[in-house]
Amino acid sequence: MDRREYAFEGAKPDIHEDAHVSRESTLVGDVTVAAGASVWPGVVLRGDVGPVVVGEHAHVGDNASIHASTLGDRVMVGHGAVVNDSEVGADTLVGFNATLDEAVVGERCVVATGTVVPEGMSIPDESFVRGVPASYTPLSETTVDVDTLFETYQSGGYTDLAARHEDLFE
């Protein structure tokens, strides 16, 4: 096994047998990766000062860092995103290079690429989040085609893709 897994103060990563975790990722301490989830190359899941939970069929893209945070079921975290001490609700998309710091993002939200959600911010369900610092608008008041986005990024496509990468995943 090439994947880097490290215990921290007696807690060690717990990976469901149906999850796909890249050999090029790093998992530290109290980390749970649920069934159908995928963790891609360069990802760091660090559960030292608090647990990291990656929900069922959630996907964490290349080079993302998740520290002491919970990702709900079917969450998609884009490449290079940073999620620190935050909670992300089910069916939410977090765009490439977005940053969430001590924030709560509701269910069925879209966080745009490069967005910075600052400490203490709470985003309601079904919001479109964008900007530095972040602001949000109800998805119903935007032109964002949420159904197409969710179908494209939250379908089983990433699970299927992970399964096809036999040399990249355990």
N, C-alpha and C positions, 0 to 999 in steps of 0.2 A: 504494500500500500504506500503510495507516494503522498497522499493527502496529509496535510499537517493538522493533527488534532492534539490539543494540549489540555490536560486537566488544570483546574485552578481551585485551590483550597478545597479539594475533594470532589468538586463538580466536574463532570466531563461531558462532552457532547453526546447527544442522543439522536441518532439518525434513523428514521424509519426505513425499513428494508425496501420500500417502493419509492424512496426519494433518490434524486440524482445529485450527487455532490462531487464537483470537479476535484480531480487529483491536485489541481493547482490552487485550491482555496485553503484558507486557514480558519480553523474553528477553535475557540478558546473557552473553557469553563462551561457555564450553565447555558448550553445551546441546545435547542430542540428544532429539528427539521422534520416536518410532518410528511405524510404520504403524498406522493405525486409532486412534491416541491422540487425545484432545481436551484442549485447554487453553482454559478459559473466561474471560470478561471479568474484568479486575482481577488476574489471576494474575501473579505475578512468579516467573520461573525464573532464578536468578542463579548462573552457573557461573564464579565468579572465583577463589576460593581452592581450589576443587575442582569437578569436573564435575557437571552435573545430567543424569540420564538418566531419561526418561519412557518406560517399556516399551510394547510393542505392546498396543493396546487398553486402555491405562491412561487414566484420566480425572482431570483436576485441576479441581476445582470453583471457582466464582467466588471471587475475592479470596484464594485460598490463596497462600502464599509457600513456595517450595521453594529451598533454598540448599545447594549442594554436597552433593547427595543423589541416591540411586538409588531409583527406583520400579520394581519388577518388572512383568512382564506382567500385565495385567488388574487392576492396583491401582486402587482408587477412593479419591481424596482429596476429602473433603467441603469445602464452602464455608468459607472463613476459617481453614482449618488451616494450621499452621506446621510445616514439616519442615526441620530444620537439621542438616546434617552427619550424616545418618542413612541407613540402608538399610532399605527396606521390601520384604519378599518378595512373590512372585507371589500373586495371588488374595486380597489383603488389602484390607479396608475400613478407612479412617481417617475417623472421624466428623467432623462439623462442629466447627470451632473446637478441635480437638485439637492438642496441641503435642508434637512429638518432637524432642528435643535430644541430638545425639550418641548416638543409640540404634540398636539393631538390632531390627527386628520381623520375625518369621519368616513363612513362607508360610501362607495360609489363616487369617489372624487377623482378628478384629474388634476395632477400637479404638473405644470408645464416644465419643460426642459429649462434648467438653469435657475429655477425659482429658489429663493431662500425664505424658508418659513422660520421666523425667529423664535427665540425662547419664550415659552408661555403662551404662544398663539394656539387657539383652538378653532379648527375649521369644521363647520357643520357638514352633515351628510349631503351628498349630491351637489358638490361645489366645484367650480373651475378655479384653480389657484394659479396665480402667476405673479412674476415681478420680484424685485429686490428693493425693499423687503416685500414679502408676499401680500397680496390682497386677493379677495375672492368674490365670486359672483355665483349665484345659484345656476346650475347647469341649464335649468329650464329657460334662463334668460340669455343664453348664449347661442351661437351657431355651431357649437361643437357637436359633431355627430357621435354621441356617446355610444350608441349601440354598435356602430361600426368599429370604434376604437376598442371597445370591450371584446368584440368578436375577434378582432385582429390580434390583440395582445393578451387576452385572458383566456383564449380558447385552449384546447389541448395541444395547440401547435408547439409551444415550448416544451411541454412534456414529451411529445413525440420527437422533437428535435434532440432533446437530451438523450432519449433512448437510442437514437441513431448514432450518437457519438460514443461508440463503445470504448474507444481508447482514452477518451477524455474523462469519463466518469467511472466510478467503481461499479 
